[in-house]
Amino acid sequence: MMPARINTIHLGVTDLAVMRTFYNTLGWTEAHPENTHFAEYRGGGAWLSLFPHALLSGDAKITDAAPSGYRGLSLGVAVDH
């Protein structure tokens, strides 16, 4: 049986630079600060990943229209093998 635990949270953000500043100001350490496409932070056994909303909605194969249904969040479960 696959363990039921969420270990990745992806947030779609409007302004990646502003959100990076927010989490860095909280004292979170960015895993790959040189990456200009997204930001990743590890905390408490899980990853928080910030993506531009258009990039994350494209990954979900939906349009990047003004939020009405999709709000820029996806959860991931990595399976140990």
Residue pairs with C-beta under 8 A, 6 or more apart in sequence:
2 77
2 79
3 79
3 80
4 77
5 77
6 46
6 75
6 76
6 77
7 45
7 46
7 47
7 76
7 77
7 78
8 46
8 47
8 49
8 75
8 76
8 77
8 78
9 46
9 47
9 48
9 49
9 73
9 74
9 75
9 76
10 49
10 50
10 51
10 56
10 73
10 74
10 75
10 76
11 19
11 48
11 49
11 50
11 51
11 56
11 72
11 73
12 51
12 52
12 53
12 55
12 56
12 57
12 71
12 72
12 73
13 19
13 50
13 51
13 52
13 53
13 72
14 52
14 53
16 38
16 39
16 50
16 51
16 52
19 39
19 50
20 30
20 39
20 50
23 30
23 39
23 41
23 48
23 50
24 30
28 41
28 43
28 48
29 41
29 42
30 39
30 40
30 41
31 40
31 41
31 42
31 47
32 39
32 40
33 39
37 51
37 52
37 55
38 49
38 50
38 51
38 52
38 55
39 49
39 50
40 47
40 48
40 49
40 50
41 47
41 48
41 49
42 48
51 59
53 64
53 72
54 64
56 72
56 74
57 63
57 64
57 70
57 72
58 64
59 74
60 70
60 74
62 70
